[in-house]
Amino acid sequence: MAMGDPQSRIPAYPGVDRFIEAFDRLVVQSRRTRSRVPVVLLHEPEGGDAGRRIVSGLRSRMRGRIEVLAPHAYIPQIPDGADPPPLELFELLTNQLKETMPPGTGELRLHSYRLLRSVVTAPAFDGLREHRHTELRNHCYAQHRAWSRTAQTLWWLGGRDQASGGTLLELLWNFVAGPLFQRLPRAVYGRRINRHMLGRARSRRWYARWVRQQQGSPPTDFFRSALDLVHTELRDNPEQLDRVLMQAVLSDLEQACRTRFLHPWRRRRTSRFVLLFDEAGPQDSRVQRFLRELRSAVADLRCTSVFAVAGGVRSLAARIPDIHASSLAQAGAELINIERRGMTPDQPTGIVVPVAQGPEDDQAAVYWLGRWPTLVTPSPRWGPVTEVAGAVGAGTLAIAVMAGLLLVPGLFNSDGDDPCQGSTFLGTDGHCVGVSEGAAGFGKGPSERAVRTVLEQIERQNEEVDQELADRAADDPRPGRRTVVYFGPLTGGKDAEDPVRGGTYAELRGIAVAQQHINAQALRSGERVPLRVLAANAGDRFKDAPAVAERIAELAASDPSIAGVVGFGQSRRNTYEAIRILDKAGVPMVGTSGTADDLLRQGEHYYQTAPTDQRAAQVMAAFASNAAMATGGHKARRVSLVADATDVYSNSLAASFRTAYGPSRTDVLLYTPTDAPEPDPLPTALGGRPVPTVEDLAREVCRTVKDEPRTAVVWSARASQFQLFLAEVSRISGGCPEMSVLAGDDVTNALTDQQRPWDHFKGLTLFYASHGYAPTLATESPEASAFLAAYDRAYGSDRSIRGRALRGDAHVALAWDALRYLAEGIDQAWRTTGRHDERLDRGLVQAVLYQGLGGGGFDGATGWIDAHGAASGGRLTEDKLLAVVRGRPDGSTATEMLCGTVARDNERARWGPTGKEHPCP
């Protein structure tokens, strides 16, 4: 299987085709979807040269048959014991990267590396230290003139001075022109270097961070801080020298991949820079030391433009953790997964792949490599000159159009005519969706009035935090505020589900109370991070969730103060997609009342506060099997299970309940409302008997209850349909004057509505699962007691039936716990920075949440919240507290079953009356 010349042969080891495919996809991956890539270490456990042969084949793939296809550098094997000078390896790499730039991609300029190279090669300066930084600047400018034609020309125009051996005429000319053509450009060069190395742009902060780590204080002048690099002791410390040079090279390569408007050559740089090492050698070798610093710098700078592969790894260093693959095929699958979903901040920076020497008999690899012998790179449609002309023409046309719109009256709508302002836009149902600073951007109808009231309260609390922080001094050591986005359906479509019934109103109350509580502690102590809350409207029943998630991701990319997102209170397919979008953007998320089992599978940045549907179904099944809940105070013999096969939440809860209760005792009735936001059944839809209308559903259930009075109805569908169902049952209730219903947690939304279930059907006996009932826990949990006290201070004056129901509603307490969870992660991330506020970012918050909060968890208003992190048990609480509550027409409730962990060292393992207790599932 020859590919061009003999060097292009890649050995067909098992799985090599899968590995090469992943390699190709990562090399040509689009800039917008890139994350950092682990360094691939090809390890030969039994010796041989298999890894080196693969590296050689990868080099040939990028060299192509006619022209270079991707920029790359190749480091041949270094003989044992031969440790080249520190700069030699960097020079070899950078020179090859410049030489292998594909045609049409322009010249690779490594400004930071050239500058740092000039610094570390500078001679030791004598004299007073306050003058040495000027001498260092002059030395760097002299090196700069060696490759900058403009600087060299200006210096030549300035003439020669006495030190350069100039004649009398040249000295006179230098006296006149030297300040303009020599000293002024050198001074401008010094100012540009300071702005470039110490500027505020993210790509330019690496040097300031590096110096701060070494000295503990930020640099004020580049050349003053760089004097330490000139010292001979640093040259004797190769790891320290590698560290600063590595960060310089990576920052240049990252900057080289960022496009510019009038730089079409840069737009053609669509491939990653590939570094290939023939042999990494033992752990103390020059190349392995280089690779360790490369891996650390890629993680520190979040560099996405470099991909390194090293063969001949004879000794794996134990200083940095690795991903261990069992074969080339598994490594390829892991790399393809990284190409699709990106890497998490805490994921290891290297992947070790064992490659055994063997016969080249993998027919799949032979066939695949025969079809794709070289790397396939995207080809530009037009040439660089054409692109420049097109860009200039498009820009001119755009300016002309905008000028016309502004100058011609009536063509440009005023702000008052624009229905959506700021970061909001028109959604599916005609309401503004997106992210808003307060309540101004969202619906103004009667159904949204209560929601707007809470949003205005949150807006006032944001202003109070901003006003408090505005009075602080610039050097105040206390942390600044961070922003959290609440993600939920803040408006309902025309004649659609009211957000008050969707749990949003209750969740917003919990968010507002938690924000007030958190900020009061933060501003009083100075040891916690105050929070600002923005509201993101995902549309009625999360119809616009993916588009809104894209908008949040864009805002997070431009606003580093955004620390995370809370919400996702409804388990729907659009919710899944929104989580995947934010997970890809690296935004930490904490769920409120979302319960579907698959929520956690959508991304590693999502953490769940509520129990899963599987746990809720097991608790409900245990209650239905043992409690006297059927009509007449008897135990149920059979269950009529009502589910919606198109709804993620309903399908998940119903399937788990049928499994736990027993399929032989369960009759499944499938009903999908006509206005379902996602009408197509799920691929894994629950099997059962379809019922076309709510009238037919009521008739089927009534017939079953009439034939067998000891039948219980289990409602796993949405609460909005529960009210319609009861109204139909009441209309035909001659056959079933009484009915006992055990409902999932979503039915609690019906209890906070103006019309309660008993207003529709008086013969109802209602039991429902509750994910939090703070009044029951107040005597045992200090956090539940603190939550109720804070809630009563904010909403104690609301004495309506709905107000009393909201006080015990799980949505309020879950929202409190979710924001407290994220706030605790932000606080701990701030403390890990050594209380340096500028170091706190989303990546650090995600790392803290992923590793687990200190102490392993905290007491929440809904019971114990297990926060050990993904590394120690997952991103949810396995034995989360759950209750089965009996509702009454007068608004009072009674807790019939309580299972799970109430607080630290307080677990409910049994339920039921004394003497007849049952074990909790």
Protein Blocks (a to p, Z undefined) as FASTA:
>chain_A
ZZhiaklpccfbehklmmmmmmmmmmmpcfklpccddddddddfkgpjklmmmmmmmmmm
mnommbcfbdcdddddddehiacdfklmmmmmmmmmmmmpcehkapaddfklmmmmmmmm
pccdedjfklmmmmmmmmmmmmmmmmmmklmmmmmmnopafknopafklmmmmmmmmmmm
mmmmmmmmmmmmmmmmmmmbfklmmmmmmmmmmnopacfbfklmmmmmmpmklmmmmmlm
mmmmmmmmmmmmmmmmpccfklmklmmmmbccddddfbgbjfkbmklmmmmmmmmmmmmn
opakbccddehilbdcfkbccdddfbfklmmmmmmmmmmnopafklcfbdcddddddddf
bfklmmmmmmmmbccddddfbdfklmmmmmmmmmmmmmmmmmmmmmmghkaccfklpmbg
hjbccdfkopaedjdfblmlmcfbfklmmmmmmmmmmmmmmmmmmmmmmmpcfklcbdcd
ddddddddfbdcehiacfklnommmmmmmmmmmmmmmmmmmmmnopaccdddddddebjh
hllmmmmmmmmmmmmmmmmklnbdcejkbccfklmmmmmmmmmnopacddfkbcbfklmm
nockbccfbdcfklmmmmmmmmmmmmcfbghhiacfbdcddddfkbmklmmmmmmmmmmn
opklpccdddddfklfblbccfklccddddfbfklmmmmmmmmmmmmmmbccddfbdfkl
mmmmmmmmmmmmmmmmbccddddfklmmmmmpmbdfklmomkbccddddfbdfklmmmmm
mklmmmmmmmmmmmmmmmcfklmmmmmpmklmmmmmmmmmmmmmmmmmmmmnoopaklpc
fklmmmmmmnopehhiacdfkbcadfebjknnpjcdfklccddddddfkopacdfbdcdj
fbghiacfbgcjehiaccdZZ
